[in-house]
């Protein structure tokens, strides 16, 4: 039972990591999600990120930095491709 729950949790974290990369959120965006009155927190909720995870980004940034870096690389490549 614990293994199933752990696998579900790991899958959920991967889904959130993908959302973070797709949205190209910056580190300060993730940190800002700890404020439940912020617009970025509400955006995270509409994207299906669980409340506890959104509020915990500040404390758990190490889980999301690799995905943030991938998003930064993609954004840079897009800018180069568009002459920017």
PyMOL Python script that loads the backbone (N, CA, C, O; Angstrom):
from pymol import cmd

cmd.read_pdbstr("""\
ATOM      1  N   UNK A   1       0.821  -1.203   0.000  1.00  0.00           N
ATOM      2  CA  UNK A   1       0.000   0.000   0.000  1.00  0.00           C
ATOM      3  C   UNK A   1       0.863   1.265   0.000  1.00  0.00           C
ATOM      4  O   UNK A   1       0.577   2.212  -0.733  1.00  0.00           O
ATOM      5  N   UNK A   2       1.915   1.279   0.820  1.00  0.00           N
ATOM      6  CA  UNK A   2       2.788   2.456   0.857  1.00  0.00           C
ATOM      7  C   UNK A   2       3.466   2.678  -0.482  1.00  0.00           C
ATOM      8  O   UNK A   2       3.647   3.816  -0.915  1.00  0.00           O
ATOM      9  N   UNK A   3       3.845   1.570  -1.147  1.00  0.00           N
ATOM     10  CA  UNK A   3       4.520   1.701  -2.442  1.00  0.00           C
ATOM     11  C   UNK A   3       3.598   2.353  -3.473  1.00  0.00           C
ATOM     12  O   UNK A   3       4.034   3.197  -4.256  1.00  0.00           O
ATOM     13  N   UNK A   4       2.335   1.960  -3.468  1.00  0.00           N
ATOM     14  CA  UNK A   4       1.368   2.551  -4.392  1.00  0.00           C
ATOM     15  C   UNK A   4       1.202   4.032  -4.104  1.00  0.00           C
ATOM     16  O   UNK A   4       1.166   4.853  -5.021  1.00  0.00           O
ATOM     17  N   UNK A   5       1.103   4.367  -2.836  1.00  0.00           N
ATOM     18  CA  UNK A   5       0.953   5.767  -2.449  1.00  0.00           C
ATOM     19  C   UNK A   5       2.190   6.569  -2.835  1.00  0.00           C
ATOM     20  O   UNK A   5       2.082   7.693  -3.324  1.00  0.00           O
ATOM     21  N   UNK A   6       3.373   5.982  -2.614  1.00  0.00           N
ATOM     22  CA  UNK A   6       4.617   6.668  -2.980  1.00  0.00           C
ATOM     23  C   UNK A   6       4.724   6.855  -4.493  1.00  0.00           C
ATOM     24  O   UNK A   6       5.159   7.910  -4.953  1.00  0.00           O
ATOM     25  N   UNK A   7       4.336   5.852  -5.264  1.00  0.00           N
ATOM     26  CA  UNK A   7       4.364   5.973  -6.715  1.00  0.00           C
ATOM     27  C   UNK A   7       3.404   7.057  -7.184  1.00  0.00           C
ATOM     28  O   UNK A   7       3.722   7.833  -8.085  1.00  0.00           O
ATOM     29  N   UNK A   8       2.237   7.106  -6.571  1.00  0.00           N
ATOM     30  CA  UNK A   8       1.259   8.147  -6.918  1.00  0.00           C
ATOM     31  C   UNK A   8       1.831   9.537  -6.620  1.00  0.00           C
ATOM     32  O   UNK A   8       1.683  10.467  -7.412  1.00  0.00           O
ATOM     33  N   UNK A   9       2.479   9.657  -5.473  1.00  0.00           N
ATOM     34  CA  UNK A   9       3.070  10.940  -5.088  1.00  0.00           C
ATOM     35  C   UNK A   9       4.190  11.332  -6.064  1.00  0.00           C
ATOM     36  O   UNK A   9       4.294  12.491  -6.463  1.00  0.00           O
ATOM     37  N   UNK A  10       5.017  10.364  -6.439  1.00  0.00           N
ATOM     38  CA  UNK A  10       6.098  10.643  -7.388  1.00  0.00           C
ATOM     39  C   UNK A  10       5.535  11.059  -8.745  1.00  0.00           C
ATOM     40  O   UNK A  10       6.055  11.980  -9.375  1.00  0.00           O
ATOM     41  N   UNK A  11       4.487  10.393  -9.193  1.00  0.00           N
ATOM     42  CA  UNK A  11       3.853  10.768 -10.456  1.00  0.00           C
ATOM     43  C   UNK A  11       3.276  12.167 -10.374  1.00  0.00           C
ATOM     44  O   UNK A  11       3.363  12.938 -11.330  1.00  0.00           O
ATOM     45  N   UNK A  12       2.690  12.495  -9.239  1.00  0.00           N
ATOM     46  CA  UNK A  12       2.103  13.832  -9.055  1.00  0.00           C
ATOM     47  C   UNK A  12       3.193  14.896  -9.101  1.00  0.00           C
ATOM     48  O   UNK A  12       3.011  15.945  -9.719  1.00  0.00           O
ATOM     49  N   UNK A  13       4.322  14.634  -8.453  1.00  0.00           N
ATOM     50  CA  UNK A  13       5.440  15.587  -8.465  1.00  0.00           C
ATOM     51  C   UNK A  13       5.939  15.764  -9.896  1.00  0.00           C
ATOM     52  O   UNK A  13       6.216  16.890 -10.311  1.00  0.00           O
ATOM     53  N   UNK A  14       6.058  14.677 -10.657  1.00  0.00           N
ATOM     54  CA  UNK A  14       6.499  14.788 -12.056  1.00  0.00           C
ATOM     55  C   UNK A  14       5.517  15.619 -12.878  1.00  0.00           C
ATOM     56  O   UNK A  14       5.933  16.417 -13.717  1.00  0.00           O
ATOM     57  N   UNK A  15       4.219  15.437 -12.643  1.00  0.00           N
ATOM     58  CA  UNK A  15       3.215  16.233 -13.354  1.00  0.00           C
ATOM     59  C   UNK A  15       3.390  17.717 -13.042  1.00  0.00           C
ATOM     60  O   UNK A  15       3.308  18.562 -13.933  1.00  0.00           O
ATOM     61  N   UNK A  16       3.630  18.020 -11.779  1.00  0.00           N
ATOM     62  CA  UNK A  16       3.819  19.420 -11.383  1.00  0.00           C
ATOM     63  C   UNK A  16       5.110  19.960 -11.981  1.00  0.00           C
ATOM     64  O   UNK A  16       5.151  21.109 -12.421  1.00  0.00           O
ATOM     65  N   UNK A  17       6.158  19.155 -12.002  1.00  0.00           N
ATOM     66  CA  UNK A  17       7.421  19.591 -12.604  1.00  0.00           C
ATOM     67  C   UNK A  17       7.222  19.929 -14.078  1.00  0.00           C
ATOM     68  O   UNK A  17       7.774  20.913 -14.570  1.00  0.00           O
ATOM     69  N   UNK A  18       6.447  19.129 -14.775  1.00  0.00           N
ATOM     70  CA  UNK A  18       6.153  19.419 -16.189  1.00  0.00           C
ATOM     71  C   UNK A  18       5.393  20.732 -16.327  1.00  0.00           C
ATOM     72  O   UNK A  18       5.679  21.531 -17.219  1.00  0.00           O
ATOM     73  N   UNK A  19       4.430  20.952 -15.445  1.00  0.00           N
ATOM     74  CA  UNK A  19       3.656  22.194 -15.491  1.00  0.00           C
ATOM     75  C   UNK A  19       4.563  23.393 -15.256  1.00  0.00           C
ATOM     76  O   UNK A  19       4.446  24.409 -15.942  1.00  0.00           O
ATOM     77  N   UNK A  20       5.463  23.276 -14.292  1.00  0.00           N
ATOM     78  CA  UNK A  20       6.408  24.365 -14.004  1.00  0.00           C
ATOM     79  C   UNK A  20       7.234  24.667 -15.252  1.00  0.00           C
ATOM     80  O   UNK A  20       7.427  25.833 -15.599  1.00  0.00           O
ATOM     81  N   UNK A  21       7.726  23.624 -15.932  1.00  0.00           N
ATOM     82  CA  UNK A  21       8.532  23.821 -17.138  1.00  0.00           C
ATOM     83  C   UNK A  21       7.695  24.411 -18.265  1.00  0.00           C
ATOM     84  O   UNK A  21       8.139  25.333 -18.951  1.00  0.00           O
ATOM     85  N   UNK A  22       6.482  23.884 -18.462  1.00  0.00           N
ATOM     86  CA  UNK A  22       5.619  24.378 -19.539  1.00  0.00           C
ATOM     87  C   UNK A  22       5.243  25.844 -19.345  1.00  0.00           C
ATOM     88  O   UNK A  22       5.157  26.599 -20.314  1.00  0.00           O
ATOM     89  N   UNK A  23       5.020  26.243 -18.107  1.00  0.00           N
ATOM     90  CA  UNK A  23       4.633  27.622 -17.817  1.00  0.00           C
ATOM     91  C   UNK A  23       5.827  28.569 -17.785  1.00  0.00           C
ATOM     92  O   UNK A  23       5.672  29.789 -17.732  1.00  0.00           O
ATOM     93  N   UNK A  24       7.038  27.972 -17.817  1.00  0.00           N
ATOM     94  CA  UNK A  24       8.281  28.760 -17.771  1.00  0.00           C
ATOM     95  C   UNK A  24       8.299  29.703 -16.577  1.00  0.00           C
ATOM     96  O   UNK A  24       8.726  30.853 -16.673  1.00  0.00           O
ATOM     97  N   UNK A  25       7.820  29.180 -15.439  1.00  0.00           N
ATOM     98  CA  UNK A  25       7.825  29.978 -14.228  1.00  0.00           C
ATOM     99  C   UNK A  25       9.244  30.187 -13.739  1.00  0.00           C
ATOM    100  O   UNK A  25      10.076  29.283 -13.823  1.00  0.00           O
ATOM    101  N   UNK A  26       9.516  31.352 -13.237  1.00  0.00           N
ATOM    102  CA  UNK A  26      10.809  31.717 -12.677  1.00  0.00           C
ATOM    103  C   UNK A  26      10.856  31.282 -11.214  1.00  0.00           C
ATOM    104  O   UNK A  26       9.823  30.986 -10.611  1.00  0.00           O
ATOM    105  N   UNK A  27      12.060  31.246 -10.651  1.00  0.00           N
ATOM    106  CA  UNK A  27      12.222  30.880  -9.239  1.00  0.00           C
ATOM    107  C   UNK A  27      11.383  31.798  -8.347  1.00  0.00           C
ATOM    108  O   UNK A  27      10.757  31.336  -7.394  1.00  0.00           O
ATOM    109  N   UNK A  28      11.373  33.089  -8.655  1.00  0.00           N
ATOM    110  CA  UNK A  28      10.594  34.007  -7.813  1.00  0.00           C
ATOM    111  C   UNK A  28       9.094  33.736  -7.935  1.00  0.00           C
ATOM    112  O   UNK A  28       8.343  34.008  -6.998  1.00  0.00           O
ATOM    113  N   UNK A  29       8.645  33.201  -9.086  1.00  0.00           N
ATOM    114  CA  UNK A  29       7.251  32.799  -9.217  1.00  0.00           C
ATOM    115  C   UNK A  29       6.945  31.657  -8.257  1.00  0.00           C
ATOM    116  O   UNK A  29       5.937  31.678  -7.551  1.00  0.00           O
ATOM    117  N   UNK A  30       7.834  30.655  -8.241  1.00  0.00           N
ATOM    118  CA  UNK A  30       7.632  29.512  -7.357  1.00  0.00           C
ATOM    119  C   UNK A  30       7.644  29.943  -5.896  1.00  0.00           C
ATOM    120  O   UNK A  30       6.820  29.494  -5.100  1.00  0.00           O
ATOM    121  N   UNK A  31       8.574  30.807  -5.556  1.00  0.00           N
ATOM    122  CA  UNK A  31       8.636  31.303  -4.178  1.00  0.00           C
ATOM    123  C   UNK A  31       7.384  32.096  -3.832  1.00  0.00           C
ATOM    124  O   UNK A  31       6.895  32.023  -2.705  1.00  0.00           O
ATOM    125  N   UNK A  32       6.864  32.849  -4.788  1.00  0.00           N
ATOM    126  CA  UNK A  32       5.681  33.674  -4.552  1.00  0.00           C
ATOM    127  C   UNK A  32       4.417  32.875  -4.310  1.00  0.00           C
ATOM    128  O   UNK A  32       3.441  33.398  -3.773  1.00  0.00           O
ATOM    129  N   UNK A  33       4.429  31.610  -4.703  1.00  0.00           N
ATOM    130  CA  UNK A  33       3.246  30.781  -4.506  1.00  0.00           C
ATOM    131  C   UNK A  33       2.976  30.477  -3.043  1.00  0.00           C
ATOM    132  O   UNK A  33       1.898  29.988  -2.703  1.00  0.00           O
ATOM    133  N   UNK A  34       3.941  30.760  -2.166  1.00  0.00           N
ATOM    134  CA  UNK A  34       3.704  30.540  -0.739  1.00  0.00           C
ATOM    135  C   UNK A  34       2.694  31.543  -0.183  1.00  0.00           C
ATOM    136  O   UNK A  34       2.123  31.329   0.887  1.00  0.00           O
ATOM    137  N   UNK A  35       2.478  32.634  -0.912  1.00  0.00           N
ATOM    138  CA  UNK A  35       1.481  33.641  -0.520  1.00  0.00           C
ATOM    139  C   UNK A  35       0.159  33.296  -1.200  1.00  0.00           C
ATOM    140  O   UNK A  35      -0.006  33.500  -2.403  1.00  0.00           O
ATOM    141  N   UNK A  36      -0.771  32.777  -0.422  1.00  0.00           N
ATOM    142  CA  UNK A  36      -2.033  32.303  -0.995  1.00  0.00           C
ATOM    143  C   UNK A  36      -2.912  33.417  -1.545  1.00  0.00           C
ATOM    144  O   UNK A  36      -3.914  33.140  -2.204  1.00  0.00           O
ATOM    145  N   UNK A  37      -2.559  34.657  -1.288  1.00  0.00           N
ATOM    146  CA  UNK A  37      -3.336  35.765  -1.846  1.00  0.00           C
ATOM    147  C   UNK A  37      -2.729  36.287  -3.156  1.00  0.00           C
ATOM    148  O   UNK A  37      -3.275  37.202  -3.772  1.00  0.00           O
ATOM    149  N   UNK A  38      -1.600  35.703  -3.577  1.00  0.00           N
ATOM    150  CA  UNK A  38      -0.927  36.183  -4.794  1.00  0.00           C
ATOM    151  C   UNK A  38      -1.609  35.660  -6.053  1.00  0.00           C
ATOM    152  O   UNK A  38      -2.262  34.616  -6.040  1.00  0.00           O
ATOM    153  N   UNK A  39      -1.443  36.402  -7.127  1.00  0.00           N
ATOM    154  CA  UNK A  39      -2.027  35.963  -8.399  1.00  0.00           C
ATOM    155  C   UNK A  39      -1.332  34.708  -8.920  1.00  0.00           C
ATOM    156  O   UNK A  39      -1.971  33.879  -9.568  1.00  0.00           O
ATOM    157  N   UNK A  40      -0.033  34.553  -8.650  1.00  0.00           N
ATOM    158  CA  UNK A  40       0.691  33.369  -9.124  1.00  0.00           C
ATOM    159  C   UNK A  40       0.200  32.121  -8.397  1.00  0.00           C
ATOM    160  O   UNK A  40       0.143  31.044  -8.990  1.00  0.00           O
ATOM    161  N   UNK A  41      -0.151  32.252  -7.134  1.00  0.00           N
ATOM    162  CA  UNK A  41      -0.729  31.124  -6.393  1.00  0.00           C
ATOM    163  C   UNK A  41      -2.046  30.706  -7.047  1.00  0.00           C
ATOM    164  O   UNK A  41      -2.289  29.517  -7.255  1.00  0.00           O
ATOM    165  N   UNK A  42      -2.889  31.679  -7.368  1.00  0.00           N
ATOM    166  CA  UNK A  42      -4.183  31.377  -7.983  1.00  0.00           C
ATOM    167  C   UNK A  42      -4.009  30.784  -9.379  1.00  0.00           C
ATOM    168  O   UNK A  42      -4.786  29.919  -9.785  1.00  0.00           O
ATOM    169  N   UNK A  43      -3.003  31.239 -10.112  1.00  0.00           N
ATOM    170  CA  UNK A  43      -2.707  30.652 -11.412  1.00  0.00           C
ATOM    171  C   UNK A  43      -2.302  29.190 -11.246  1.00  0.00           C
ATOM    172  O   UNK A  43      -2.739  28.328 -12.010  1.00  0.00           O
ATOM    173  N   UNK A  44      -1.473  28.917 -10.255  1.00  0.00           N
ATOM    174  CA  UNK A  44      -1.047  27.540  -9.988  1.00  0.00           C
ATOM    175  C   UNK A  44      -2.255  26.648  -9.692  1.00  0.00           C
ATOM    176  O   UNK A  44      -2.311  25.501 -10.135  1.00  0.00           O
ATOM    177  N   UNK A  45      -3.212  27.181  -8.946  1.00  0.00           N
ATOM    178  CA  UNK A  45      -4.413  26.407  -8.626  1.00  0.00           C
ATOM    179  C   UNK A  45      -5.192  26.073  -9.899  1.00  0.00           C
ATOM    180  O   UNK A  45      -5.702  24.962 -10.046  1.00  0.00           O
ATOM    181  N   UNK A  46      -5.281  27.039 -10.816  1.00  0.00           N
ATOM    182  CA  UNK A  46      -6.028  26.782 -12.060  1.00  0.00           C
ATOM    183  C   UNK A  46      -5.298  25.785 -12.954  1.00  0.00           C
ATOM    184  O   UNK A  46      -5.918  25.143 -13.802  1.00  0.00           O
ATOM    185  N   UNK A  47      -3.985  25.653 -12.769  1.00  0.00           N
ATOM    186  CA  UNK A  47      -3.189  24.697 -13.543  1.00  0.00           C
ATOM    187  C   UNK A  47      -3.183  23.316 -12.898  1.00  0.00           C
ATOM    188  O   UNK A  47      -2.526  22.402 -13.395  1.00  0.00           O
ATOM    189  N   UNK A  48      -3.910  23.159 -11.795  1.00  0.00           N
ATOM    190  CA  UNK A  48      -4.031  21.860 -11.145  1.00  0.00           C
ATOM    191  C   UNK A  48      -2.942  21.512 -10.155  1.00  0.00           C
ATOM    192  O   UNK A  48      -2.806  20.352  -9.765  1.00  0.00           O
ATOM    193  N   UNK A  49      -2.166  22.496  -9.744  1.00  0.00           N
ATOM    194  CA  UNK A  49      -1.129  22.232  -8.752  1.00  0.00           C
ATOM    195  C   UNK A  49      -1.783  22.206  -7.372  1.00  0.00           C
ATOM    196  O   UNK A  49      -2.484  23.148  -7.001  1.00  0.00           O
ATOM    197  N   UNK A  50      -1.560  21.138  -6.614  1.00  0.00           N
ATOM    198  CA  UNK A  50      -2.176  21.050  -5.289  1.00  0.00           C
ATOM    199  C   UNK A  50      -1.729  22.193  -4.372  1.00  0.00           C
ATOM    200  O   UNK A  50      -0.588  22.651  -4.432  1.00  0.00           O
ATOM    201  N   UNK A  51      -2.643  22.630  -3.538  1.00  0.00           N
ATOM    202  CA  UNK A  51      -2.396  23.730  -2.611  1.00  0.00           C
ATOM    203  C   UNK A  51      -1.116  23.522  -1.796  1.00  0.00           C
ATOM    204  O   UNK A  51      -0.269  24.413  -1.726  1.00  0.00           O
ATOM    205  N   UNK A  52      -0.982  22.362  -1.190  1.00  0.00           N
ATOM    206  CA  UNK A  52       0.191  22.104  -0.344  1.00  0.00           C
ATOM    207  C   UNK A  52       1.496  22.182  -1.112  1.00  0.00           C
ATOM    208  O   UNK A  52       2.508  22.651  -0.592  1.00  0.00           O
ATOM    209  N   UNK A  53       1.465  21.721  -2.342  1.00  0.00           N
ATOM    210  CA  UNK A  53       2.670  21.781  -3.157  1.00  0.00           C
ATOM    211  C   UNK A  53       2.993  23.226  -3.523  1.00  0.00           C
ATOM    212  O   UNK A  53       4.146  23.648  -3.436  1.00  0.00           O
ATOM    213  N   UNK A  54       1.987  23.976  -3.927  1.00  0.00           N
ATOM    214  CA  UNK A  54       2.213  25.376  -4.305  1.00  0.00           C
ATOM    215  C   UNK A  54       2.760  26.170  -3.116  1.00  0.00           C
ATOM    216  O   UNK A  54       3.707  26.942  -3.262  1.00  0.00           O
ATOM    217  N   UNK A  55       2.159  25.977  -1.947  1.00  0.00           N
ATOM    218  CA  UNK A  55       2.632  26.709  -0.766  1.00  0.00           C
ATOM    219  C   UNK A  55       4.014  26.255  -0.333  1.00  0.00           C
ATOM    220  O   UNK A  55       4.730  26.999   0.338  1.00  0.00           O
ATOM    221  N   UNK A  56       4.404  25.021  -0.716  1.00  0.00           N
ATOM    222  CA  UNK A  56       5.685  24.468  -0.290  1.00  0.00           C
ATOM    223  C   UNK A  56       6.828  24.658  -1.273  1.00  0.00           C
ATOM    224  O   UNK A  56       7.944  24.215  -1.001  1.00  0.00           O
ATOM    225  N   UNK A  57       6.585  25.304  -2.408  1.00  0.00           N
ATOM    226  CA  UNK A  57       7.662  25.483  -3.389  1.00  0.00           C
ATOM    227  C   UNK A  57       8.879  26.170  -2.781  1.00  0.00           C
ATOM    228  O   UNK A  57      10.014  25.778  -3.051  1.00  0.00           O
ATOM    229  N   UNK A  58       8.650  27.177  -1.975  1.00  0.00           N
ATOM    230  CA  UNK A  58       9.776  27.924  -1.386  1.00  0.00           C
ATOM    231  C   UNK A  58      10.710  26.974  -0.627  1.00  0.00           C
ATOM    232  O   UNK A  58      11.931  27.098  -0.711  1.00  0.00           O
ATOM    233  N   UNK A  59      10.133  26.041   0.101  1.00  0.00           N
ATOM    234  CA  UNK A  59      10.938  25.116   0.905  1.00  0.00           C
ATOM    235  C   UNK A  59      11.494  23.963   0.083  1.00  0.00           C
ATOM    236  O   UNK A  59      12.458  23.323   0.502  1.00  0.00           O
ATOM    237  N   UNK A  60      10.913  23.686  -1.073  1.00  0.00           N
ATOM    238  CA  UNK A  60      11.299  22.522  -1.871  1.00  0.00           C
ATOM    239  C   UNK A  60      11.799  22.887  -3.261  1.00  0.00           C
ATOM    240  O   UNK A  60      11.590  22.132  -4.210  1.00  0.00           O
ATOM    241  N   UNK A  61      12.444  24.014  -3.391  1.00  0.00           N
ATOM    242  CA  UNK A  61      12.895  24.457  -4.715  1.00  0.00           C
ATOM    243  C   UNK A  61      13.837  23.466  -5.385  1.00  0.00           C
ATOM    244  O   UNK A  61      13.872  23.391  -6.614  1.00  0.00           O
ATOM    245  N   UNK A  62      14.597  22.706  -4.611  1.00  0.00           N
ATOM    246  CA  UNK A  62      15.561  21.773  -5.205  1.00  0.00           C
ATOM    247  C   UNK A  62      14.874  20.738  -6.093  1.00  0.00           C
ATOM    248  O   UNK A  62      15.496  20.209  -7.013  1.00  0.00           O
ATOM    249  N   UNK A  63      13.599  20.444  -5.831  1.00  0.00           N
ATOM    250  CA  UNK A  63      12.870  19.495  -6.667  1.00  0.00           C
ATOM    251  C   UNK A  63      12.553  20.065  -8.045  1.00  0.00           C
ATOM    252  O   UNK A  63      12.362  19.319  -9.005  1.00  0.00           O
ATOM    253  N   UNK A  64      12.497  21.391  -8.136  1.00  0.00           N
ATOM    254  CA  UNK A  64      12.018  22.018  -9.357  1.00  0.00           C
ATOM    255  C   UNK A  64      13.086  22.777 -10.128  1.00  0.00           C
ATOM    256  O   UNK A  64      12.857  23.161 -11.275  1.00  0.00           O
ATOM    257  N   UNK A  65      14.233  22.999  -9.531  1.00  0.00           N
ATOM    258  CA  UNK A  65      15.288  23.742 -10.226  1.00  0.00           C
ATOM    259  C   UNK A  65      15.706  23.101 -11.544  1.00  0.00           C
ATOM    260  O   UNK A  65      15.899  23.828 -12.519  1.00  0.00           O
ATOM    261  N   UNK A  66      15.857  21.769 -11.628  1.00  0.00           N
ATOM    262  CA  UNK A  66      16.237  21.196 -12.934  1.00  0.00           C
ATOM    263  C   UNK A  66      15.209  21.512 -14.021  1.00  0.00           C
ATOM    264  O   UNK A  66      15.583  21.757 -15.168  1.00  0.00           O
ATOM    265  N   UNK A  67      13.929  21.508 -13.678  1.00  0.00           N
ATOM    266  CA  UNK A  67      12.889  21.796 -14.654  1.00  0.00           C
ATOM    267  C   UNK A  67      12.866  23.281 -14.985  1.00  0.00           C
ATOM    268  O   UNK A  67      12.579  23.670 -16.117  1.00  0.00           O
ATOM    269  N   UNK A  68      13.163  24.086 -14.012  1.00  0.00           N
ATOM    270  CA  UNK A  68      13.246  25.524 -14.241  1.00  0.00           C
ATOM    271  C   UNK A  68      14.397  25.811 -15.203  1.00  0.00           C
ATOM    272  O   UNK A  68      14.269  26.637 -16.107  1.00  0.00           O
ATOM    273  N   UNK A  69      15.516  25.127 -15.003  1.00  0.00           N
ATOM    274  CA  UNK A  69      16.671  25.323 -15.898  1.00  0.00           C
ATOM    275  C   UNK A  69      16.334  24.893 -17.325  1.00  0.00           C
ATOM    276  O   UNK A  69      16.730  25.557 -18.283  1.00  0.00           O
ATOM    277  N   UNK A  70      15.606  23.788 -17.470  1.00  0.00           N
ATOM    278  CA  UNK A  70      15.192  23.348 -18.808  1.00  0.00           C
ATOM    279  C   UNK A  70      14.309  24.410 -19.464  1.00  0.00           C
ATOM    280  O   UNK A  70      14.457  24.701 -20.651  1.00  0.00           O
ATOM    281  N   UNK A  71      13.410  24.975 -18.702  1.00  0.00           N
ATOM    282  CA  UNK A  71      12.527  26.011 -19.240  1.00  0.00           C
ATOM    283  C   UNK A  71      13.331  27.237 -19.647  1.00  0.00           C
ATOM    284  O   UNK A  71      13.048  27.853 -20.675  1.00  0.00           O
ATOM    285  N   UNK A  72      14.326  27.594 -18.853  1.00  0.00           N
ATOM    286  CA  UNK A  72      15.175  28.737 -19.178  1.00  0.00           C
ATOM    287  C   UNK A  72      15.932  28.486 -20.484  1.00  0.00           C
ATOM    288  O   UNK A  72      16.044  29.381 -21.322  1.00  0.00           O
ATOM    289  N   UNK A  73      16.451  27.269 -20.654  1.00  0.00           N
ATOM    290  CA  UNK A  73      17.169  26.919 -21.879  1.00  0.00           C
ATOM    291  C   UNK A  73      16.228  27.006 -23.080  1.00  0.00           C
ATOM    292  O   UNK A  73      16.596  27.556 -24.118  1.00  0.00           O
ATOM    293  N   UNK A  74      15.032  26.474 -22.943  1.00  0.00           N
ATOM    294  CA  UNK A  74      14.061  26.513 -24.045  1.00  0.00           C
ATOM    295  C   UNK A  74      13.707  27.946 -24.390  1.00  0.00           C
ATOM    296  O   UNK A  74      13.594  28.298 -25.564  1.00  0.00           O
ATOM    297  N   UNK A  75      13.533  28.769 -23.376  1.00  0.00           N
ATOM    298  CA  UNK A  75      13.190  30.172 -23.602  1.00  0.00           C
ATOM    299  C   UNK A  75      14.333  30.887 -24.331  1.00  0.00           C
ATOM    300  O   UNK A  75      14.090  31.698 -25.225  1.00  0.00           O
ATOM    301  N   UNK A  76      15.561  30.590 -23.952  1.00  0.00           N
ATOM    302  CA  UNK A  76      16.723  31.198 -24.606  1.00  0.00           C
ATOM    303  C   UNK A  76      16.827  30.758 -26.069  1.00  0.00           C
ATOM    304  O   UNK A  76      17.117  31.566 -26.950  1.00  0.00           O
ATOM    305  N   UNK A  77      16.588  29.483 -26.310  1.00  0.00           N
ATOM    306  CA  UNK A  77      16.630  28.979 -27.693  1.00  0.00           C
ATOM    307  C   UNK A  77      15.538  29.594 -28.541  1.00  0.00           C
ATOM    308  O   UNK A  77      15.764  29.907 -29.710  1.00  0.00           O
ATOM    309  N   UNK A  78      14.346  29.774 -27.967  1.00  0.00           N
ATOM    310  CA  UNK A  78      13.269  30.422 -28.696  1.00  0.00           C
ATOM    311  C   UNK A  78      13.630  31.864 -29.047  1.00  0.00           C
ATOM    312  O   UNK A  78      13.360  32.336 -30.151  1.00  0.00           O
ATOM    313  N   UNK A  79      14.245  32.552 -28.089  1.00  0.00           N
ATOM    314  CA  UNK A  79      14.642  33.935 -28.317  1.00  0.00           C
ATOM    315  C   UNK A  79      15.689  34.020 -29.433  1.00  0.00           C
ATOM    316  O   UNK A  79      15.638  34.923 -30.268  1.00  0.00           O
ATOM    317  N   UNK A  80      16.636  33.080 -29.443  1.00  0.00           N
ATOM    318  CA  UNK A  80      17.652  33.064 -30.487  1.00  0.00           C
ATOM    319  C   UNK A  80      17.027  32.777 -31.849  1.00  0.00           C
ATOM    320  O   UNK A  80      17.424  33.362 -32.857  1.00  0.00           O
ATOM    321  N   UNK A  81      16.062  31.887 -31.874  1.00  0.00           N
ATOM    322  CA  UNK A  81      15.398  31.542 -33.130  1.00  0.00           C
ATOM    323  C   UNK A  81      14.554  32.658 -33.704  1.00  0.00           C
ATOM    324  O   UNK A  81      14.271  32.681 -34.902  1.00  0.00           O
ATOM    325  N   UNK A  82      14.151  33.585 -32.847  1.00  0.00           N
ATOM    326  CA  UNK A  82      13.330  34.705 -33.288  1.00  0.00           C
ATOM    327  C   UNK A  82      14.130  36.004 -33.337  1.00  0.00           C
ATOM    328  O   UNK A  82      13.562  37.095 -33.366  1.00  0.00           O
ATOM    329  N   UNK A  83      15.447  35.871 -33.347  1.00  0.00           N
ATOM    330  CA  UNK A  83      16.302  37.036 -33.479  1.00  0.00           C
ATOM    331  C   UNK A  83      16.372  37.879 -32.227  1.00  0.00           C
ATOM    332  O   UNK A  83      16.777  39.040 -32.278  1.00  0.00           O
ATOM    333  N   UNK A  84      15.980  37.300 -31.092  1.00  0.00           N
ATOM    334  CA  UNK A  84      15.929  38.108 -29.889  1.00  0.00           C
ATOM    335  C   UNK A  84      16.850  37.700 -28.866  1.00  0.00           C
ATOM    336  O   UNK A  84      16.898  38.311 -27.799  1.00  0.00           O
TER     337      UNK A  84
END
""", "prot")
cmd.dss("prot")
cmd.show_as("cartoon", "prot")
cmd.util.cbc("prot")
cmd.orient("prot")
